[in-house]
Amino acid sequence: MSHVTTHVLDAALGLPAPGIPVALSGPDGALIALAQTDADGRVKDLGPELLPAGDYRLEFQVGPYFAAAGRTSFYPRVTIDFVLSDTTAHYHVPLLLSPFAYSTYRGS
């Protein structure tokens, strides 16, 4: 399993958000992995099993998701910066999304 995983839930619809491109970047800003949310809104394979400690970034391209559904959105993308400090722990970073708001948390 990847050291970092994510999922996206469309909070306005109460459903998973499939087909959203997700990029994981490392402490130096270099791209580590690209993926896309599956039918359940999840990305289970996003980069390697182990990553060094440091600051990381997840970037979700949400504009096309809303546009494809004919929905207006304030956000073309959502960027989440987080610190990976425990190199033995799994990091799950969910995104709760709506056209005009989003939230995130450290999941399990």
Backbone as CSV, one residue per row, in Angstrom:
resi,resn,N_x,N_y,N_z,CA_x,CA_y,CA_z,C_x,C_y,C_z
1,MET,0.840,-1.177,0.000,0.000,0.000,0.000,0.888,1.243,0.000
2,SER,0.417,2.273,-0.633,1.145,3.539,-0.660,1.223,4.145,0.735
3,HIS,2.291,4.849,1.002,2.470,5.544,2.276,1.386,6.602,2.453
4,VAL,0.981,7.246,1.356,-0.058,8.271,1.363,-1.206,7.801,0.476
5,THR,-2.425,7.887,1.014,-3.624,7.593,0.233,-4.622,8.724,0.467
6,THR,-5.670,8.752,-0.357,-6.680,9.795,-0.224,-8.008,9.288,-0.749
7,HIS,-9.041,10.015,-0.445,-10.320,9.830,-1.111,-11.042,11.165,-1.135
8,VAL,-11.958,11.304,-2.097,-12.712,12.541,-2.258,-14.198,12.207,-2.198
9,LEU,-14.880,12.915,-1.312,-16.328,12.784,-1.200,-16.966,14.100,-1.614
10,ASP,-17.953,14.015,-2.485,-18.710,15.196,-2.882,-19.770,15.420,-1.805
11,ALA,-19.495,16.323,-0.885,-20.371,16.542,0.268,-21.727,17.110,-0.142
12,ALA,-21.776,17.831,-1.243,-23.036,18.405,-1.708,-23.991,17.324,-2.208
13,LEU,-23.436,16.261,-2.776,-24.257,15.159,-3.290,-24.326,13.977,-2.339
14,GLY,-23.394,13.930,-1.388,-23.324,12.784,-0.487,-22.820,11.533,-1.177
15,LEU,-21.933,11.718,-2.165,-21.431,10.608,-2.971,-19.923,10.711,-3.159
16,PRO,-19.260,9.587,-3.476,-17.847,9.649,-3.849,-17.678,10.482,-5.118
17,ALA,-16.486,11.056,-5.286,-16.185,11.877,-6.461,-15.162,11.141,-7.335
18,PRO,-15.630,10.419,-8.347,-14.710,9.686,-9.225,-14.072,10.575,-10.286
19,GLY,-12.929,10.126,-10.792,-12.294,10.755,-11.949,-11.534,12.030,-11.675
20,ILE,-11.208,12.312,-10.416,-10.465,13.535,-10.102,-8.966,13.233,-10.125
21,PRO,-8.198,13.938,-10.963,-6.749,13.760,-10.966,-6.135,14.279,-9.658
22,VAL,-5.182,13.514,-9.128,-4.508,13.848,-7.873,-3.005,13.722,-8.090
23,ALA,-2.266,14.735,-7.639,-0.807,14.713,-7.725,-0.226,14.779,-6.318
24,LEU,0.804,13.981,-6.076,1.551,14.020,-4.827,2.941,14.554,-5.128
25,SER,3.323,15.632,-4.406,4.650,16.223,-4.557,5.396,16.141,-3.241
26,GLY,6.725,16.080,-3.341,7.566,15.899,-2.172,8.130,17.178,-1.605
27,PRO,9.004,17.030,-0.606,9.590,18.179,0.086,10.313,19.164,-0.837
28,ASP,10.876,18.667,-1.922,11.588,19.546,-2.855,10.674,20.076,-3.964
29,GLY,9.376,19.746,-3.880,8.414,20.185,-4.886,8.317,19.275,-6.091
30,ALA,9.174,18.262,-6.142,9.165,17.338,-7.284,7.938,16.424,-7.228
31,LEU,7.399,16.142,-8.388,6.260,15.248,-8.506,6.680,13.826,-8.139
32,ILE,5.923,13.211,-7.247,6.186,11.825,-6.836,5.244,10.868,-7.554
33,ALA,3.964,11.249,-7.643,2.985,10.346,-8.239,1.789,11.122,-8.773
34,LEU,1.167,10.556,-9.803,-0.097,11.037,-10.353,-1.081,9.888,-10.323
35,ALA,-2.323,10.176,-9.996,-3.360,9.152,-9.978,-4.699,9.827,-10.231
36,GLN,-5.739,9.024,-10.217,-7.091,9.526,-10.412,-8.013,8.775,-9.470
37,THR,-8.983,9.482,-8.879,-9.912,8.807,-7.972,-10.718,7.760,-8.737
38,ASP,-10.940,6.623,-8.076,-11.688,5.534,-8.701,-13.200,5.755,-8.524
39,ALA,-14.006,4.769,-8.876,-15.466,4.889,-8.799,-15.948,5.152,-7.377
40,ASP,-15.145,4.762,-6.385,-15.484,4.999,-4.979,-14.820,6.277,-4.453
41,GLY,-14.235,7.086,-5.342,-13.592,8.334,-4.955,-12.249,8.154,-4.279
42,ARG,-11.670,6.962,-4.363,-10.434,6.653,-3.638,-9.219,6.578,-4.545
43,VAL,-8.071,6.888,-3.948,-6.774,6.652,-4.583,-5.982,5.815,-3.588
44,LYS,-5.860,4.520,-3.899,-5.172,3.591,-3.003,-3.695,3.442,-3.337
45,ASP,-3.336,3.772,-4.576,-1.958,3.619,-5.025,-1.423,4.975,-5.461
46,LEU,-0.815,5.696,-4.512,-0.323,7.037,-4.779,1.115,7.131,-4.298
47,GLY,2.005,6.616,-5.102,3.417,6.687,-4.750,3.905,5.469,-3.998
48,PRO,5.114,5.569,-3.481,5.781,4.417,-2.873,5.217,4.038,-1.498
49,GLU,5.637,2.865,-1.030,5.226,2.381,0.298,5.865,3.174,1.416
50,LEU,7.051,3.710,1.183,7.756,4.480,2.206,8.260,5.787,1.625
51,LEU,8.098,6.845,2.416,8.592,8.158,2.050,9.390,8.727,3.220
52,PRO,10.375,9.545,2.950,11.107,10.183,4.045,10.244,11.266,4.695
53,ALA,10.587,11.610,5.917,9.883,12.683,6.616,10.045,13.984,5.833
54,GLY,9.026,14.830,5.907,9.093,16.115,5.231,7.728,16.677,4.934
55,ASP,7.720,17.815,4.265,6.490,18.473,3.849,6.071,17.928,2.486
56,TYR,4.794,17.580,2.367,4.261,17.024,1.124,3.041,17.819,0.695
57,ARG,2.661,17.646,-0.553,1.509,18.355,-1.101,0.675,17.399,-1.943
58,LEU,-0.630,17.448,-1.716,-1.601,16.796,-2.586,-2.331,17.890,-3.352
59,GLU,-2.447,17.717,-4.666,-3.187,18.680,-5.477,-4.273,17.936,-6.243
60,PHE,-5.497,18.372,-6.044,-6.679,17.771,-6.649,-7.203,18.712,-7.724
61,GLN,-7.317,18.238,-8.954,-7.866,19.036,-10.055,-9.383,18.846,-10.064
62,VAL,-10.102,19.700,-9.341,-11.541,19.512,-9.149,-12.395,20.256,-10.169
63,GLY,-11.832,21.260,-10.827,-12.601,22.026,-11.814,-13.240,21.164,-12.892
64,PRO,-12.479,20.273,-13.528,-13.066,19.423,-14.568,-14.173,18.495,-14.044
65,TYR,-14.050,18.048,-12.790,-15.091,17.203,-12.179,-16.420,17.951,-12.139
66,PHE,-16.394,19.186,-11.653,-17.621,19.971,-11.585,-18.121,20.344,-12.977
67,ALA,-17.221,20.737,-13.859,-17.614,21.128,-15.219,-18.302,19.975,-15.953
68,ALA,-17.784,18.759,-15.779,-18.369,17.592,-16.455,-19.801,17.328,-15.999
69,ALA,-20.111,17.741,-14.776,-21.458,17.552,-14.233,-22.334,18.788,-14.466
70,GLY,-21.778,19.797,-15.163,-22.535,21.010,-15.415,-22.753,21.854,-14.170
71,ARG,-21.826,21.728,-13.213,-21.939,22.458,-11.953,-20.855,23.525,-11.877
72,THR,-21.225,24.702,-11.421,-20.284,25.792,-11.226,-19.508,25.542,-9.944
73,SER,-18.218,25.844,-9.967,-17.380,25.679,-8.782,-16.479,26.896,-8.615
74,PHE,-16.253,27.269,-7.383,-15.353,28.374,-7.065,-13.895,27.950,-7.160
75,TYR,-13.625,26.657,-6.997,-12.253,26.143,-6.931,-11.902,25.313,-8.164
76,PRO,-10.888,25.710,-8.926,-10.433,24.866,-10.030,-9.557,23.717,-9.533
77,ARG,-8.918,23.940,-8.381,-8.075,22.897,-7.774,-8.050,23.114,-6.268
78,VAL,-7.745,22.049,-5.558,-7.576,22.118,-4.107,-6.193,21.582,-3.791
79,THR,-5.436,22.340,-3.019,-4.093,21.946,-2.632,-4.047,21.756,-1.126
80,ILE,-3.526,20.614,-0.699,-3.395,20.307,0.726,-1.920,20.054,1.019
81,ASP,-1.351,20.884,1.856,0.024,20.696,2.318,-0.032,20.027,3.680
82,PHE,0.838,19.041,3.891,0.855,18.326,5.167,2.274,17.877,5.484
83,VAL,2.488,17.559,6.749,3.799,17.123,7.216,3.754,15.630,7.492
84,LEU,4.627,14.897,6.847,4.793,13.467,7.099,5.965,13.355,8.078
85,SER,5.653,13.090,9.332,6.702,13.062,10.356,7.012,11.649,10.846
86,ASP,6.028,10.773,10.821,6.218,9.392,11.263,6.382,8.517,10.026
87,THR,7.604,8.119,9.756,7.879,7.377,8.513,7.369,5.941,8.555
88,THR,6.866,5.490,9.695,6.318,4.134,9.787,4.790,4.133,9.736
89,ALA,4.165,5.289,9.815,2.697,5.373,9.850,2.130,5.573,8.447
90,HIS,0.903,5.124,8.273,0.169,5.365,7.032,-0.488,6.740,7.120
91,TYR,-0.464,7.491,6.026,-1.087,8.806,5.979,-2.242,8.782,4.982
92,HIS,-3.453,8.940,5.511,-4.652,9.006,4.672,-5.198,10.425,4.803
93,VAL,-5.313,11.115,3.671,-5.694,12.528,3.670,-6.955,12.692,2.811
94,PRO,-8.142,12.613,3.414,-9.386,12.751,2.661,-9.713,14.208,2.334
95,LEU,-10.522,14.378,1.306,-11.025,15.685,0.906,-12.546,15.604,0.834
96,LEU,-13.209,16.463,1.601,-14.664,16.613,1.530,-14.916,17.854,0.696
97,LEU,-15.613,17.691,-0.402,-15.669,18.710,-1.442,-17.102,19.130,-1.731
98,SER,-17.293,20.412,-1.958,-18.531,20.933,-2.523,-18.141,22.075,-3.461
99,PRO,-19.054,22.587,-4.255,-18.666,23.605,-5.235,-18.086,24.885,-4.630
100,PHE,-18.443,25.204,-3.385,-18.005,26.472,-2.803,-17.340,26.312,-1.437
101,ALA,-16.944,25.082,-1.104,-16.263,24.843,0.171,-15.565,23.492,0.104
102,TYR,-14.570,23.339,0.962,-13.942,22.028,1.124,-13.353,21.944,2.513
103,SER,-13.139,20.704,2.974,-12.456,20.478,4.244,-11.641,19.199,4.115
104,THR,-10.733,19.035,5.029,-9.857,17.871,5.017,-9.492,17.527,6.450
105,TYR,-8.917,16.359,6.644,-8.489,15.921,7.965,-7.505,14.784,7.780
106,ARG,-6.832,14.429,8.849,-5.954,13.260,8.787,-6.803,12.037,9.112
107,GLY,-6.990,11.182,8.151,-7.805,9.989,8.323,-6.972,8.820,8.817
108,SER,-7.601,7.677,8.766,-6.908,6.461,9.218,-6.958,5.387,8.147
